Amino acid sequence: MGFNSHKMIRVLIGAFLVALVNVCAGQDAKLSKKEKEILAFVDRNHPESVRLLERAVNINSGTLNLSGVKEVGKLFGEEFRKIGFGIRWIDMPPAMNRAGHLFAERRGTKGKRLLLIGHLDTVFEPESPFQQWTLKDTIASGPGVNDMKGGDVILLFALKALEEAGALKDTQIVVALHGDEEHGGDPEVISRGDIVEAAKRSDLALAFETATGFNYGTVARRGASSWQLKVKGKRAHSGGVFNKNTGAGAIYEAARILNSFYEQLQEQYLTFNPGLIVGGSTAAIDGVSGTADGKTNVVAETAIVNGDLRFISEEQKVKARQRMRQIVEQHLPQTDAEIVFEDGIPSMPPTQGNLDLLAYLNKVSIDLGMGEVKPWDPGQRGAGDISYVAPYISGIDGLGAMGTGAHTLSETINLRTFADLTKRTAILIYRLTREVKN
């Protein structure tokens, strides 16, 4: 059964409203004296937070620039150390060609145990022309300024405000800043093993990827996996194409399969994108590039397609793969084909626990006079690191910076909202770490 867009959104909004009623019934709308102290710290230190963001952005930390990723990790590590966090850098095996991860932790027994998630790397490698921070009025641009060094700074300065107010004492908070979110290291059992371990001893996850809007939060993210289609035909003179002995050839068979995917797999939150295709007398793909040769008077013998598959749940992924295999097996004459799938980032389904946490954030936002926070359509977000911990704990994402053009040479951050997002995060963490555990 397919996912209906309007039905899914109605279900999310309905469940969110129920959660909101439950949260509001148990909280006083007034800000405490301590909370006002926390907000004042954020205001006083806003210029410092912007300066730190500028420093981080001006360090190239493309995923494959291992020294740059480590340098950004060192910058943030020192800041976490100043507010009482234990710091550890987790190296990855050399064969993975990834810098590693920064984990910062405080141990305690008060309130909810929190896992805060970010990443240090960007999509901009050293050869990119986009390397430096620039500022015009309240709009700054630079590599990773909102995806997601801005979110890292929001996370950090929210915790700084709590430490200044004496509110971090006896709390358990783990900060996980990956060095390879944009191009994850393989195998994932190693590259994401530490965050899974941290999730198993946490109660809730807060992730600071780019905000989808000031008044939205992410309660679900689609997963991402890859597939490769290999097709074989019978090489022969083109004058015989379609006859009994020659058949259709590899390129026609690949086209049939892809068109059938398009016609038969359309459902909400499911996408299947063929990103690279080569075909001809010979064809090969090496990583992200391909080669092929052939002549117009020769029926193609080989075709190869690389693609991705995105899904809202494990069930949707499994059903889509099953249908894709069935389509592949319906060969045109004198052709053969196979499709191979490779798992990537899992999905983060829209659970009731996630909606409850968003309702909690919504109450914080209303208390701060910042308006309601509603669930964002999961079809509008890609995969993220929070999905790795979704099987273990509830969480929300999109708590990071607001801006435009992520992953492009015009990536920006809107500094007008920077302090308010930090305040909201700080009060959210403050209240959660005072919650009585169930």
C-alpha positions in Angstrom: 0.0 0.0 0.0 1.4 3.4 -1.0 1.8 6.4 1.3 -0.7 9.2 0.7 0.8 12.7 1.0 -2.2 14.5 2.5 -3.1 11.6 4.8 0.4 11.4 6.2 0.5 15.2 6.9 -2.9 15.0 8.5 -1.8 12.1 10.7 1.4 14.0 11.7 -0.5 17.2 12.6 -3.2 15.3 14.5 -0.7 13.3 16.5 1.3 16.5 17.1 -1.8 18.3 18.5 -2.5 15.4 20.9 1.1 15.5 22.1 0.9 19.3 22.4 -2.2 19.1 24.7 -0.4 16.6 26.9 2.7 18.8 27.2 0.8 22.0 27.8 -1.3 20.3 30.6 1.9 19.7 32.6 3.9 23.0 32.2 3.6 26.5 33.5 3.9 29.1 30.7 6.1 31.5 32.7 9.9 31.7 32.4 11.8 31.1 35.5 14.5 33.4 36.9 17.1 30.9 35.8 15.7 30.7 32.3 15.9 34.5 32.0 19.6 34.3 33.1 20.2 31.8 30.3 18.6 34.1 27.7 20.6 37.1 28.8 23.8 35.1 28.4 22.9 34.3 24.8 22.3 38.0 24.0 25.5 39.1 25.6 27.6 36.5 23.8 25.9 36.7 20.4 28.9 38.6 18.8 31.3 36.0 20.2 29.2 33.2 18.7 29.4 34.8 15.3 33.1 35.2 15.6 33.5 31.5 16.4 31.3 30.6 13.4 33.5 32.7 11.1 36.6 31.0 12.4 35.1 27.6 11.8 33.9 28.4 8.3 37.3 29.7 7.3 38.8 26.3 8.0 38.3 24.1 5.0 36.8 20.8 6.3 35.6 19.0 3.2 35.0 15.4 4.1 38.2 14.2 2.4 40.3 17.0 3.8 41.2 15.0 6.9 43.5 17.6 8.5 40.9 20.3 8.0 38.2 18.2 9.6 40.5 17.5 12.6 41.3 21.2 12.9 37.6 22.2 13.1 37.2 19.4 15.7 40.1 20.8 17.7 38.5 24.3 17.6 35.1 23.0 18.9 36.8 20.5 21.3 38.6 23.3 23.2 35.3 25.2 23.5 33.5 22.1 25.0 36.4 21.5 27.3 36.1 25.0 28.7 32.5 24.2 29.9 33.4 21.0 31.7 32.9 18.4 29.0 35.2 15.4 28.6 36.6 15.4 25.1 37.7 12.5 22.9 38.6 12.3 19.3 37.7 9.0 17.7 40.0 8.1 14.8 38.7 5.9 12.0 40.8 3.1 10.4 43.2 4.5 7.8 41.6 2.4 5.1 38.4 4.3 5.5 40.1 7.6 4.6 38.0 9.6 7.1 39.2 12.0 9.8 37.1 10.7 12.7 34.6 12.2 15.1 34.6 14.6 18.1 32.6 13.4 21.1 32.1 15.6 24.2 30.4 14.3 27.3 29.2 15.2 30.7 28.0 12.5 33.1 25.3 12.9 35.6 21.9 11.7 36.8 19.7 14.7 36.5 16.7 14.7 34.1 16.7 13.3 30.6 20.0 11.9 29.2 20.5 13.8 25.9 22.4 13.0 22.7 23.2 16.2 20.7 24.2 15.5 17.1 26.1 17.6 14.6 28.9 17.3 12.0 32.3 19.0 11.3 32.6 18.3 7.6 31.2 20.1 4.5 30.8 19.2 0.9 33.4 21.8 -0.1 36.8 20.2 -0.6 40.0 22.3 -0.8 39.7 22.6 -4.6 36.3 24.3 -4.4 36.3 28.0 -5.2 34.0 28.6 -2.2 36.4 28.9 0.8 35.8 32.1 2.8 33.3 33.7 5.1 31.8 37.0 3.9 29.3 39.2 5.7 26.8 41.7 4.4 24.4 43.2 6.9 23.0 40.1 8.8 23.6 37.6 6.0 26.8 35.7 6.0 28.0 33.3 3.4 30.7 30.6 3.4 31.3 26.9 3.0 29.2 25.0 5.6 27.9 28.2 7.2 24.5 26.7 7.7 25.2 23.0 6.9 26.2 22.7 9.5 28.8 24.8 11.3 26.0 27.2 12.2 24.1 24.4 13.9 27.3 23.3 15.8 27.7 26.9 17.2 24.0 27.0 18.2 24.5 23.7 20.1 27.7 24.9 21.7 26.5 28.4 22.8 23.2 26.9 24.2 25.4 24.7 26.4 27.7 27.7 27.3 24.6 29.6 28.5 23.6 26.7 30.7 27.0 26.3 32.2 27.2 30.0 32.9 23.9 29.7 34.8 25.1 26.6 36.7 22.5 24.5 35.0 24.8 21.7 33.6 25.7 20.3 36.9 24.9 16.6 37.3 23.4 16.3 33.7 24.3 13.6 31.2 24.8 15.1 27.8 26.7 13.5 24.9 27.7 15.7 21.9 28.5 13.7 18.8 30.1 15.7 15.9 30.9 13.4 13.0 33.7 14.1 10.6 32.0 12.4 7.6 28.3 13.1 7.6 28.4 14.5 4.0 30.3 11.4 2.7 30.0 8.7 5.3 32.8 6.2 5.9 32.3 2.6 5.1 31.6 0.2 6.8 28.9 2.1 8.8 29.1 -0.4 11.6 32.4 1.4 12.4 31.8 4.9 11.3 28.4 5.1 13.2 29.2 2.6 15.9 30.0 5.2 18.5 26.9 7.2 18.1 24.7 4.1 18.3 26.5 3.2 21.5 25.8 6.7 22.9 22.2 6.4 21.9 21.7 3.2 23.8 22.6 5.1 27.0 20.6 8.2 26.2 16.9 9.1 26.4 16.4 11.6 23.6 18.3 12.9 20.6 18.5 16.5 19.3 20.1 17.1 15.9 21.2 20.4 14.6 21.1 20.1 10.9 19.9 23.1 8.9 16.5 24.4 10.0 13.6 24.0 7.6 12.1 27.2 8.9 11.9 29.0 12.2 8.5 27.5 13.0 9.1 23.9 11.8 10.9 20.9 13.3 11.9 17.6 11.7 10.2 14.5 13.2 11.0 12.2 10.3 13.7 11.8 7.7 13.9 9.6 4.7 16.6 7.0 4.5 18.9 6.6 1.5 20.4 3.6 -0.2 21.9 2.9 -3.6 21.4 0.4 -6.4 23.2 -0.6 -9.6 21.5 -2.1 -12.6 23.6 -4.2 -15.0 22.1 -5.1 -18.4 23.4 -7.5 -21.1 22.2 -7.7 -24.7 23.4 -9.5 -27.8 26.0 -7.6 -29.8 25.0 -7.8 -33.5 24.5 -5.7 -36.6 21.9 -3.0 -36.1 20.0 -4.2 -39.1 18.8 -7.1 -37.2 17.7 -5.3 -34.0 14.3 -6.6 -32.7 14.4 -9.8 -34.7 14.3 -13.2 -33.1 18.0 -13.9 -33.1 19.2 -10.4 -32.1 16.6 -9.1 -29.7 16.3 -5.6 -28.3 19.8 -4.9 -27.0 21.0 -3.7 -23.6 20.1 0.0 -23.9 16.5 -0.7 -24.8 16.3 -3.2 -21.9 17.7 -0.6 -19.5 15.2 2.0 -20.8 12.3 -0.4 -20.3 13.4 -1.1 -16.7 13.8 2.6 -15.8 10.5 3.6 -17.4 8.8 0.8 -15.6 10.3 2.1 -12.3 8.9 5.5 -13.1 5.4 4.2 -14.0 4.9 1.6 -11.3 6.7 2.8 -8.2 5.2 6.2 -7.7 4.2 6.6 -4.0 4.6 9.2 -1.3 8.0 9.6 0.2 9.6 7.0 -2.2 12.1 8.2 -4.8 14.4 6.3 -7.0 16.8 8.4 -9.0 19.1 7.0 -11.8 22.1 9.3 -11.5 24.5 7.8 -13.9 24.0 5.6 -17.0 26.4 4.3 -19.6 25.8 1.9 -22.5 27.2 0.6 -25.7 29.3 -2.2 -27.1 31.3 -2.0 -23.9 30.6 0.1 -20.8 32.0 0.5 -17.3 31.5 2.6 -14.2 34.3 3.5 -11.8 33.0 5.4 -8.8 31.2 8.5 -10.0 32.3 8.4 -13.6 31.6 6.0 -16.5 33.0 5.1 -19.9 31.4 3.5 -23.0 32.0 2.9 -26.7 29.7 1.8 -29.5 28.5 2.5 -33.0 25.1 3.4 -34.3 25.2 0.3 -36.5 25.9 -2.1 -33.6 23.3 -3.3 -31.1 24.4 -2.5 -27.6 25.8 -5.3 -25.5 26.1 -3.6 -22.1 24.3 -1.0 -20.1 25.0 0.1 -16.5 22.9 2.4 -14.3 23.8 3.7 -10.8 21.0 5.2 -8.7 19.7 5.9 -5.3 16.5 4.9 -3.4 14.9 7.1 -0.6 12.2 5.9 1.7 10.3 6.8 4.9 10.4 3.4 6.5 12.2 0.1 6.4 8.9 -1.5 5.2 8.7 0.9 2.3 12.3 0.2 1.3 11.8 -3.5 1.3 8.6 -3.4 -0.7 10.2 -1.0 -3.3 13.2 -3.3 -3.7 11.0 -6.3 -4.2 9.0 -4.6 -6.9 12.2 -3.3 -8.6 13.5 -6.9 -8.8 10.3 -8.1 -10.3 10.5 -5.4 -13.0 14.1 -6.2 -13.8 13.2 -9.9 -14.3 10.8 -9.2 -17.1 13.4 -9.2 -19.8 13.1 -8.1 -23.4 14.1 -10.7 -26.0 17.8 -11.7 -26.0 18.6 -9.6 -22.9 19.4 -10.3 -19.3 19.6 -7.9 -16.3 20.3 -7.9 -12.6 19.9 -5.2 -9.9 22.0 -5.0 -6.7 21.1 -2.9 -3.7 23.4 -1.5 -1.1 22.2 -0.1 2.2 23.1 3.5 3.2 21.5 5.7 5.8 18.4 4.3 7.5 15.2 6.2 7.8 13.8 8.1 10.8 10.1 7.3 10.8 7.6 9.8 12.4 7.1 8.1 15.7 4.8 9.3 18.5 7.9 9.8 20.7 9.3 12.2 18.1 6.0 14.1 17.9 5.9 14.3 21.7 9.4 15.9 21.8 8.4 18.3 19.1 5.3 19.3 21.1 7.7 20.0 24.0 9.8 22.2 21.8 6.7 23.9 20.6 5.7 24.8 24.2 9.2 26.2 24.8 8.9 28.3 21.7 5.5 29.7 22.7 6.7 30.5 26.2 9.6 32.4 24.6 7.1 34.4 22.4 8.6 32.8 19.3 5.4 31.2 17.9 4.4 27.6 17.3 6.8 24.9 15.9 5.1 22.4 13.7 6.2 19.1 12.0 7.9 19.5 8.7 6.9 17.3 5.7 9.5 14.4 5.7 9.3 14.3 1.9 11.2 17.6 1.9 14.2 16.3 3.8 17.0 13.9 2.9 18.8 11.5 5.2 20.8 12.5 8.2 22.8 11.1 11.1 19.9 11.1 13.5 18.5 8.2 11.5 21.2 5.9 12.9 19.8 6.4 16.4 16.1 6.4 15.5 15.7 2.7 16.3 16.8 3.3 19.9 15.5 6.7 21.1 13.1 9.4 20.1 14.4 12.6 18.6 13.9 15.7 16.5 16.1 17.3 13.9 16.3 20.7 12.1 17.4 22.6 15.2 20.3 24.2 13.5 20.8 27.5 11.6 18.5 29.1 9.1 19.9 30.0 5.7 19.8 29.3 2.0 21.7 27.5 -0.7 23.2 24.6 1.4 25.7 22.5 -0.6 26.0 25.3 -3.2 28.5 28.1 -3.8 25.9 30.6 -2.5 25.3 29.0 0.9 24.2 31.5 3.5 23.1 31.9 7.1 20.6 34.4 8.4 22.2 35.9 11.6 18.9 37.7 12.5 17.6 34.4 13.8 20.8 33.0 15.2 20.5 34.2 18.8 16.8 33.2 19.0 17.5 29.7 17.8 20.2 29.4 20.4 17.9 30.6 23.1 15.2 28.1 22.2 17.7 25.3 22.2 19.1 26.4 25.6 15.7 26.5 27.2 14.7 23.2 25.6 17.8 21.5 27.0 17.4 23.2 30.4 13.8 21.9 30.8 14.6 18.4 29.5 17.4 17.9 31.9 15.1 18.7 34.7 12.4 16.3 33.6 11.7 13.4 35.9 12.6 10.1 34.1 9.8 7.7 33.4 
